[in-house]
Amino acid sequence: MAQGDYLIQNQSFPSFRSDLNSTLEAINTSNSGTSRPTSAVAGTVWLDTTNATNPTLKFYDGTDDISLAQFDYSANTVNWLDSTVATDLVNDTTPQLGGNLDVNGNDIVSVSNGNISITPDGTGKVIIDGLSHPTADGTSGQAITTDGAGNLSFSDVSVSLASVGESIIPSTTDTYDLGSSTKVWANIYTGDLNLSNEAKDQGNSVDGTKGNWTIQEGAEDLFIVNNKSGKKYKFKLEEI
């Protein structure tokens, strides 16, 4: 590694050869040294070997040195430093991948509450883990459904109560009705009928008390059980 003054004087051949060899060595070693060559002019590229195992390639603009890249002799890699050739994507307005992007255990994040947008071109689709996602919004109340072949879309969702295999439980107690004064169920088929107004703020409209009862069916009679006192009664039925 060497630097030279790049000046070959009129001289005898042995001296000329020595001067020429020094210049060629400087060229061959990229003007290597721990400081800028004294012969540097605007446009001179030189290798700063202050760090012997991680030297820095620099460009002299006539006033200052611009660091272009740092070499790692151990890893046999180069790290481009100047913003115009940086390996980050800040200055590349149309970056393209030459292969798969491996996050290597990291995340894709944003800063300052920024959104992360994924927008395919034209009729392209956003495909995540083999599932093709819709590229346009659905209408209010729709949900994302699948066709079973990896294609997702917004669709109307219908709920069928023709056959229910589990309990239907309201989200909060004593709030919702089954039917209304203008929309009634034709018939109600049930086993024991449990009645309770204990969740209400006030009792019944007759004596203002609250109760918890269960109507049960017998072979010839109907019975009602007071679940609070445990007392049992029989309805008085009259045949017609």
Number of C-alpha atoms within 10 A of each C-alpha: 13 17 25 20 13 15 10 14 10 8 10 8 9 9 13 14 13 12 19 17 13 18 19 17 17 21 18 13 14 18 27 25 19 15 13 20 21 9 12 19 13 12 11 17 23 26 27 22 17 13 11 13 12 18 19 25 22 21 20 18 14 11 8 11 17 15 19 19 20 20 19 15 12 8 8 7 11 13 14 18 18 13 12 12 14 15 13 12 11 10 12 12 7 6 10 8 6 6 6 6 7 7 8 6 5 7 7 6 9 9 7 5 7 8 9 10 6 9 10 11 8 7 6 11 16 15 14 9 7 10 15 17 18 16 16 8 9 14 10 7 9 14 14 14 14 15 8 8 9 13 16 18 17 17 14 12 11 7 5 7 7 5 6 8 6 6 6 7 7 10 8 7 9 13 9 9 7 7 9 8 5 6 8 9 9 5 6 6 6 6 9 12 12 13 13 13 15 14 12 12 8 11 14 12 7 6 7 8 11 14 15 14 19 15 19 15 13 9 5 7 11 14 16 18 17 15 15 9 10 8 10 13 11 14 10 8 9 5 3 3
